[in-house]
Amino acid sequence: MTEKQARKIFEKYNPINKVMRCPRGRAPFRTLLDAYAKAAVNLYGVIQVDELVEIINCQNEEQTSKDEVFMLLLPLVHKSKWYCFYKNYIVHYIMFDDFELADDLLEEQSGKPRFIPKKKELLKFADEYHESDTQLLSWRELLDFVIEEFEDRSIIFLCIKLKEAIELGFGPQIILGLLSEYDIDFYDENQMQKFLNLVMEACNNTKIWANKGYAPIELDDACGKEGDFGDSIPKIRHKNKKIGQNESCPCGSGKKYKKCCKKIMDEKAAQLSQSECELFYEIWMGLMDFVNKKKRVIGTDIQPFSDYLTEEQTFQLREVLWENPELIGDYIESCNLTKEKIDILESWRDYHIQGGFILMEYVAEYAIAIGSDKQNEDVLYGIKGISRPLSEILRRELPIQVLTVILPFKDKVIYDSFLSPMEISFGAGAKRAFREMYEKALKKGIVTKLT
């Protein structure tokens, strides 16, 4: 949306010729309405005027109406420009340059319950810097950690940028791009893991617009109370735009899509078979349910083949699992499992590899990635997708750096259902270095079994 278009929309819904003097005796009430409007846009980003009126009337003896809200607040829209009217909504000033952001946000919020605290707490959000106690504590713990651990103070600005992005609805995956932007180095894997755990804790306790003011960790409980949230819960999925068969393949090979990654997808050799896929999810979701009950990670039971898990919930559960792989042994002992399932679970416990991998090439049977073995030497792994090839999931130019955990699955190498690509691109020098690593590791062959 251009600046001219945005200004035209602003003027349409906030006409200067409709500005009126505040009626006698209503100035104090207008101040209250202004506080509610600021709190609402700070907490939700966008709210329907009728809904704001309903909240105000429920929390105050003095009642108001949609027309009065418009009349009293329009002068303040032009004076402070903290919020404005748009269609039937009041929206945050960040959307003044592109009102399509409000439409997108409304779509993200659709079907979710709204966080509505009591009047005293709600009006605290009129201050844009106000945070809940848990949100404040979790971000403070993260900042304390980075101040103590890192000499480079620029990481503090990284945390500030991350917090702003999370509040606006960006996923925690944005941390990967920020780490690259600030060129942050960790001295070992434990330090990196501690940092990422604190990031996830902070993100999970941050109230975000897309959740109508709920933090992700609060939304689970809210959905349980609402009872009708149902299919509105985000499912584990990867959004990919449709690619024409004759378009250039997104992997960057230079070939047409139909002769490259689509061909791999159609052959179905770079992924598990249907029966293997079903077996994986039956074992995996059973294990996730056990981890959840043992460690009380999220507030809901998990069923085999369930798709009612957000990516954040999946991330939380598998993080707890790989911090405590001995839980796999506890799960085996607590359940009456077949030998086939026990063998697979034991192989996950004993041979999983967690870390960063550089995806270099897609071939008919798997994606080839550079990783490290137990001796920290470069190794090539042939990784199969679960229900789809990795080429179809990622759809971006190679090479790609991803964070994941690779697992044995009988005589194959797969990943643990969560794949986090780093949002960075590599220059010619980095690509050349990766190619040299690839050629050197290729002399030792491609690892297709982890046991």
C-alpha positions as CSV (number, residue, x, y, z in Angstrom):
1,M,0.0,0.0,0.0
2,T,1.4,3.4,-1.0
3,E,1.6,6.4,1.4
4,K,-1.0,8.2,-0.7
5,Q,-3.4,5.2,-0.5
6,A,-2.9,5.0,3.3
7,R,-3.5,8.7,3.8
8,K,-6.7,8.5,1.7
9,I,-8.0,5.6,3.9
10,F,-7.1,7.5,7.0
11,E,-9.0,10.6,5.8
12,K,-12.0,8.5,4.8
13,Y,-12.6,6.9,8.2
14,N,-11.3,9.9,10.2
15,P,-12.7,12.9,8.4
16,I,-11.4,16.2,9.8
17,N,-14.8,17.9,9.0
18,K,-16.5,15.6,11.5
19,V,-14.4,16.8,14.5
20,M,-16.6,18.4,17.2
21,R,-16.0,20.2,20.4
22,C,-16.4,17.9,23.5
23,P,-19.9,18.4,25.0
24,R,-20.0,20.1,28.3
25,G,-19.4,17.7,31.2
26,R,-18.0,14.9,29.0
27,A,-14.3,15.8,29.2
28,P,-13.6,13.4,32.1
29,F,-15.4,10.6,30.4
30,R,-13.6,11.3,27.1
31,T,-10.3,10.9,29.0
32,L,-11.5,7.5,30.2
33,L,-12.5,6.5,26.7
34,D,-9.1,7.6,25.4
35,A,-7.4,5.4,28.0
36,Y,-9.5,2.4,27.0
37,A,-8.7,3.0,23.3
38,K,-5.0,3.3,23.9
39,A,-5.0,0.2,26.1
40,A,-7.0,-1.8,23.6
41,V,-4.7,-1.0,20.6
42,N,-1.6,-1.6,22.7
43,L,-2.9,-4.9,23.8
44,Y,-4.7,-6.2,20.7
45,G,-3.5,-4.0,17.8
46,V,-7.0,-3.8,16.5
47,I,-10.5,-4.1,18.1
48,Q,-14.0,-3.7,16.8
49,V,-15.6,-0.5,18.1
50,D,-18.7,-2.4,19.2
51,E,-16.6,-4.7,21.2
52,L,-14.7,-1.9,22.9
53,V,-18.0,-0.3,23.8
54,E,-19.2,-3.6,25.3
55,I,-16.0,-3.8,27.4
56,I,-16.3,-0.2,28.6
57,N,-20.0,-0.6,29.5
58,C,-19.3,-3.9,31.4
59,Q,-16.6,-2.2,33.5
60,N,-18.3,1.1,34.2
61,E,-21.6,2.4,35.5
62,E,-21.5,5.3,33.1
63,Q,-22.5,3.9,29.7
64,T,-21.5,4.9,26.2
65,S,-22.3,4.0,22.5
66,K,-20.5,3.5,19.3
67,D,-21.6,6.9,18.0
68,E,-20.4,8.7,21.2
69,V,-17.0,6.9,21.1
70,F,-16.5,8.1,17.5
71,M,-17.6,11.7,18.4
72,L,-15.5,12.0,21.5
73,L,-12.3,10.2,20.2
74,L,-12.1,11.6,16.7
75,P,-10.5,14.9,17.9
76,L,-7.9,12.9,19.8
77,V,-7.2,10.8,16.7
78,H,-6.1,13.9,14.9
79,K,-4.3,15.4,18.0
80,S,-2.3,12.4,19.3
81,K,-2.4,10.0,16.4
82,W,-2.0,7.1,18.8
83,Y,-4.9,5.2,17.2
84,C,-7.5,5.8,14.5
85,F,-10.8,4.5,13.1
86,Y,-10.7,2.0,10.2
87,K,-13.9,0.4,8.9
88,N,-15.7,-0.8,12.1
89,Y,-12.4,-0.9,14.1
90,I,-10.0,1.1,16.1
91,V,-6.4,0.3,15.1
92,H,-2.9,1.0,16.4
93,Y,-0.8,3.8,14.8
94,I,1.7,1.3,13.4
95,M,-1.0,0.5,10.8
96,F,-1.4,4.1,9.6
97,D,1.1,3.5,6.7
98,D,-0.6,0.2,5.6
99,F,-4.1,-0.6,6.7
100,E,-3.8,-4.0,5.1
101,L,-1.8,-4.9,8.2
102,A,-5.1,-4.5,10.2
103,D,-6.9,-6.9,7.8
104,D,-4.2,-9.5,8.1
105,L,-4.2,-9.2,11.9
106,L,-7.9,-9.6,12.1
107,E,-7.6,-12.8,10.0
108,E,-4.9,-14.1,12.4
109,Q,-7.1,-13.3,15.4
110,S,-10.2,-15.0,14.0
111,G,-11.8,-17.5,16.3
112,K,-9.5,-16.8,19.3
113,P,-10.8,-15.7,22.7
114,R,-9.9,-12.2,23.9
115,F,-7.8,-11.4,26.9
116,I,-9.9,-9.0,29.0
117,P,-8.5,-8.2,32.5
118,K,-10.3,-6.2,35.1
119,K,-10.6,-2.5,34.6
120,K,-7.6,-1.5,36.7
121,E,-5.3,-4.0,35.0
122,L,-6.6,-3.3,31.5
123,L,-6.1,0.5,31.8
124,K,-2.5,-0.1,32.8
125,F,-1.9,-1.1,29.1
126,A,-2.7,2.5,28.1
127,D,1.0,2.9,28.8
128,E,2.7,1.2,25.8
129,Y,5.6,0.0,28.1
130,H,3.4,-1.8,30.6
131,E,3.9,-5.6,30.8
132,S,2.5,-8.4,32.8
133,D,4.6,-9.6,35.8
134,T,5.4,-12.9,34.1
135,Q,6.4,-11.2,30.8
136,L,8.6,-8.7,32.6
137,L,10.3,-11.4,34.7
138,S,11.0,-13.7,31.7
139,W,12.6,-10.9,29.6
140,R,14.5,-9.7,32.6
141,E,16.0,-13.2,33.1
142,L,17.0,-13.3,29.5
143,L,18.7,-9.9,29.7
144,D,20.4,-10.8,33.0
145,F,21.8,-13.9,31.3
146,V,23.2,-12.1,28.2
147,I,24.7,-9.2,30.3
148,E,26.5,-11.8,32.4
149,E,27.5,-14.2,29.6
150,F,28.4,-11.9,26.7
151,E,31.0,-9.1,26.5
152,D,29.5,-7.8,23.3
153,R,26.7,-5.5,24.5
154,S,25.1,-5.5,21.1
155,I,23.2,-8.6,22.1
156,I,21.1,-6.5,24.4
157,F,19.8,-4.6,21.4
158,L,19.2,-8.0,19.7
159,C,16.9,-8.9,22.7
160,I,15.1,-5.6,22.4
161,K,14.5,-6.1,18.7
162,L,13.3,-9.7,19.3
163,K,10.9,-8.6,22.0
164,E,9.4,-6.0,19.6
165,A,9.1,-8.5,16.8
166,I,7.4,-11.1,19.1
167,E,4.9,-8.6,20.4
168,L,3.9,-7.8,16.8
169,G,3.3,-11.5,16.1
170,F,6.5,-12.7,14.5
171,G,7.5,-16.3,15.4
172,P,10.4,-17.1,17.6
173,Q,12.3,-18.3,14.5
174,I,13.2,-14.6,13.9
175,I,15.9,-15.1,16.5
176,L,18.0,-17.0,14.0
177,G,18.1,-14.1,11.6
178,L,18.9,-11.7,14.4
179,L,21.8,-13.9,15.6
180,S,23.2,-13.7,12.1
181,E,22.6,-10.0,11.9
182,Y,24.4,-9.3,15.1
183,D,27.1,-11.9,14.4
184,I,26.7,-13.5,17.9
185,D,29.1,-16.3,18.7
186,F,28.5,-18.9,21.5
187,Y,31.5,-20.4,23.2
188,D,29.8,-23.8,23.4
189,E,26.5,-25.6,22.8
190,N,25.4,-25.4,26.4
191,Q,25.6,-21.6,26.4
192,M,23.6,-21.5,23.1
193,Q,21.0,-23.9,24.5
194,K,20.5,-21.9,27.7
195,F,20.1,-18.7,25.6
196,L,17.5,-20.3,23.3
197,N,15.6,-21.8,26.3
198,L,15.4,-18.4,27.9
199,V,14.3,-16.9,24.6
200,M,11.5,-19.4,24.2
201,E,10.4,-18.9,27.8
202,A,10.3,-15.1,27.2
203,C,8.4,-15.6,23.9
204,N,5.9,-17.9,25.5
205,N,5.1,-15.4,28.2
206,T,4.8,-12.4,25.9
207,K,1.3,-11.0,25.1
208,I,0.9,-10.7,21.4
209,W,-1.6,-9.1,19.1
210,A,-2.3,-12.2,17.1
211,N,-3.6,-13.9,20.2
212,K,-5.9,-11.0,21.1
213,G,-3.7,-10.1,24.1
214,Y,-2.9,-13.5,25.4
215,A,0.6,-14.9,25.7
216,P,1.1,-18.2,23.9
217,I,1.4,-20.1,27.2
218,E,-1.9,-18.4,28.4
219,L,-3.8,-19.2,25.3
220,D,-3.8,-23.0,26.0
221,D,-5.7,-22.4,29.2
222,A,-8.0,-19.8,27.7
223,C,-8.9,-22.2,24.9
224,G,-9.7,-24.9,27.4
225,K,-12.0,-22.5,29.2
226,E,-13.7,-21.4,26.0
227,G,-14.4,-24.8,24.8
228,D,-15.3,-23.8,21.2
229,F,-11.9,-22.8,20.0
230,G,-11.6,-26.0,18.0
231,D,-10.3,-25.8,14.5
232,S,-9.1,-22.2,15.0
233,I,-6.0,-23.5,16.8
234,P,-3.0,-23.2,14.4
235,K,-1.9,-26.6,13.2
236,I,1.6,-27.7,12.5
237,R,1.9,-26.9,8.9
238,H,4.2,-25.1,6.4
239,K,2.6,-22.5,4.2
240,N,3.9,-22.6,0.7
241,K,2.7,-20.7,-2.3
242,K,1.7,-22.6,-5.4
243,I,4.5,-23.0,-7.9
244,G,3.8,-23.4,-11.6
245,Q,5.3,-26.5,-13.2
246,N,7.3,-24.4,-15.7
247,E,8.5,-21.8,-13.1
248,S,12.1,-21.9,-11.9
249,C,12.6,-24.3,-9.1
250,P,12.8,-22.5,-5.7
251,C,15.9,-24.6,-4.7
252,G,18.0,-22.5,-7.1
253,S,19.1,-25.3,-9.4
254,G,18.1,-23.3,-12.5
255,K,15.9,-26.1,-13.7
256,K,12.1,-25.9,-14.1
257,Y,10.1,-26.9,-11.0
258,K,8.6,-29.9,-12.8
259,K,12.0,-31.3,-13.7
260,C,13.5,-30.7,-10.2
261,C,11.9,-30.7,-6.8
262,K,8.4,-31.5,-8.1
263,K,9.8,-34.7,-9.7
264,I,11.3,-35.6,-6.3
265,M,8.0,-35.0,-4.6
266,D,6.1,-37.1,-7.2
267,E,8.5,-40.1,-6.9
268,K,7.9,-40.1,-3.1
269,A,11.2,-41.8,-2.4
270,A,12.6,-38.9,-0.4
271,Q,10.0,-39.4,2.4
272,L,8.7,-42.2,4.5
273,S,6.0,-44.5,3.1
274,Q,2.4,-44.0,4.2
275,S,2.7,-46.9,6.7
276,E,6.1,-45.6,8.0
277,C,4.7,-42.1,8.4
278,E,1.8,-43.4,10.4
279,L,4.1,-45.5,12.6
280,F,6.4,-42.5,13.2
281,Y,3.5,-40.2,14.3
282,E,2.0,-42.9,16.5
283,I,5.3,-43.4,18.3
284,W,6.2,-39.7,18.4
285,M,2.9,-38.3,19.6
286,G,2.7,-41.0,22.3
287,L,6.2,-40.0,23.4
288,M,5.2,-36.3,23.3
289,D,2.1,-37.0,25.5
290,F,4.3,-38.9,28.0
291,V,6.8,-36.0,28.1
292,N,3.9,-33.5,28.6
293,K,2.3,-35.5,31.5
294,K,5.7,-36.1,33.1
295,K,7.0,-32.5,32.9
296,R,3.7,-30.6,32.6
297,V,4.8,-28.6,29.6
298,I,1.4,-27.7,28.0
299,G,-2.1,-27.9,29.4
300,T,-3.7,-30.5,27.2
301,D,-3.5,-34.2,26.5
302,I,-2.0,-35.3,23.2
303,Q,-3.5,-38.0,21.1
304,P,-1.8,-40.1,18.3
305,F,-2.3,-38.4,14.9
306,S,-3.4,-35.3,16.7
307,D,-2.8,-32.1,14.6
308,Y,-4.0,-29.7,17.3
309,L,-0.5,-28.7,18.4
310,T,0.9,-25.3,17.6
311,E,4.5,-25.1,16.4
312,E,5.4,-23.4,19.7
313,Q,3.9,-26.3,21.6
314,T,5.8,-28.8,19.5
315,F,9.0,-26.9,20.0
316,Q,8.4,-26.8,23.8
317,L,7.8,-30.5,24.1
318,R,10.7,-31.7,22.0
319,E,13.1,-29.2,23.7
320,V,12.2,-30.8,27.0
321,L,12.6,-34.3,25.5
322,W,16.1,-33.6,24.1
323,E,17.2,-32.0,27.3
324,N,16.1,-35.2,29.1
325,P,16.5,-38.1,26.6
326,E,16.3,-40.6,29.5
327,L,12.6,-39.9,29.4
328,I,12.5,-42.2,26.4
329,G,13.6,-45.1,28.6
330,D,10.9,-44.1,31.2
331,Y,8.3,-44.1,28.5
332,I,9.3,-47.6,27.3
333,E,9.1,-48.9,30.8
334,S,5.7,-47.4,31.5
335,C,3.9,-48.6,28.3
336,N,3.2,-52.0,26.8
337,L,4.8,-51.4,23.4
338,T,5.7,-53.7,20.6
339,K,9.3,-54.7,20.0
340,E,9.3,-52.7,16.8
341,K,8.3,-49.5,18.6
342,I,10.8,-50.2,21.5
343,D,13.7,-50.7,19.0
344,I,12.8,-47.4,17.3
345,L,12.5,-45.5,20.6
346,E,15.8,-46.9,21.9
347,S,17.5,-45.8,18.7
348,W,16.2,-42.3,19.1
349,R,17.5,-42.2,22.7
350,D,21.0,-43.5,21.8
351,Y,21.7,-42.1,18.3
352,H,19.8,-38.8,17.9
353,I,22.0,-35.9,16.7
354,Q,21.0,-32.3,17.7
355,G,22.3,-29.2,16.1
356,G,22.7,-27.2,12.9
357,F,22.9,-28.7,9.4
358,I,23.6,-27.2,6.0
359,L,21.2,-28.5,3.4
360,M,23.2,-28.7,0.2
361,E,21.4,-30.9,-2.4
362,Y,18.1,-32.7,-3.0
363,V,18.3,-36.0,-4.7
364,A,15.6,-38.7,-5.4
365,E,16.0,-40.5,-2.1
366,Y,16.8,-37.8,0.4
367,A,18.1,-34.3,1.2
368,I,21.8,-34.2,1.6
369,A,23.0,-32.1,4.6
370,I,26.4,-31.3,6.1
371,G,26.5,-32.0,9.8
372,S,28.9,-33.2,12.5
373,D,29.5,-36.6,13.9
374,K,30.4,-37.5,17.5
375,Q,34.0,-36.6,16.7
376,N,33.0,-33.2,15.4
377,E,34.0,-34.1,11.9
378,D,32.0,-33.0,8.9
379,V,29.7,-35.7,7.7
380,L,27.0,-35.8,5.0
381,Y,23.6,-37.1,6.1
382,G,20.9,-38.3,3.7
383,I,17.7,-37.1,5.5
384,K,14.3,-38.2,4.4
385,G,11.1,-36.2,5.0
386,I,8.3,-37.7,7.1
387,S,5.1,-37.0,5.1
388,R,6.8,-34.8,2.5
389,P,10.4,-34.4,1.2
390,L,12.4,-31.6,2.8
391,S,12.6,-29.9,-0.6
392,E,8.8,-29.5,-0.6
393,I,8.7,-28.3,3.0
394,L,11.4,-25.6,2.7
395,R,11.1,-24.4,-0.9
396,R,14.0,-22.0,-0.9
397,E,17.3,-21.6,-2.5
398,L,20.1,-23.9,-1.4
399,P,22.3,-23.9,0.7
400,I,20.0,-23.6,3.8
401,Q,21.1,-23.7,7.4
402,V,18.5,-25.5,9.6
403,L,18.3,-26.4,13.3
404,T,16.8,-29.8,14.0
405,V,17.3,-33.2,15.6
406,I,18.0,-36.0,13.2
407,L,16.8,-39.5,14.2
408,P,17.3,-43.1,13.0
409,F,14.1,-44.7,11.8
410,K,14.8,-48.3,11.1
411,D,17.3,-48.1,8.2
412,K,16.7,-44.5,7.4
413,V,17.6,-41.0,8.7
414,I,14.7,-38.6,9.4
415,Y,14.2,-35.6,11.6
416,D,12.1,-35.1,14.7
417,S,9.2,-33.3,13.0
418,F,10.5,-29.8,13.8
419,L,12.7,-28.1,11.3
420,S,13.8,-24.4,11.8
421,P,15.5,-22.8,8.8
422,M,17.7,-19.8,9.5
423,E,16.4,-16.7,7.7
424,I,19.8,-15.8,6.1
425,S,21.3,-16.1,2.7
426,F,24.9,-17.0,1.9
427,G,27.3,-15.1,-0.3
428,A,29.6,-16.6,-2.9
429,G,32.5,-17.1,-0.3
430,A,30.3,-19.1,2.1
431,K,28.8,-21.1,-0.7
432,R,32.3,-22.0,-2.0
433,A,33.4,-23.0,1.5
434,F,30.3,-25.2,1.9
435,R,31.0,-26.8,-1.4
436,E,34.6,-27.6,-0.3
437,M,33.3,-29.2,2.9
438,Y,30.7,-31.1,0.8
439,E,33.3,-32.5,-1.6
440,K,35.6,-33.5,1.2
441,A,32.9,-35.2,3.3
442,L,31.6,-36.9,0.2
443,K,34.7,-39.0,0.0
444,K,33.6,-40.8,3.1
445,G,30.1,-41.4,1.7
446,I,26.6,-40.3,2.7
447,V,25.3,-41.5,6.1
448,T,21.9,-43.0,5.7
449,K,21.8,-45.0,8.9
450,L,22.5,-43.7,12.4
451,T,22.8,-47.0,14.2
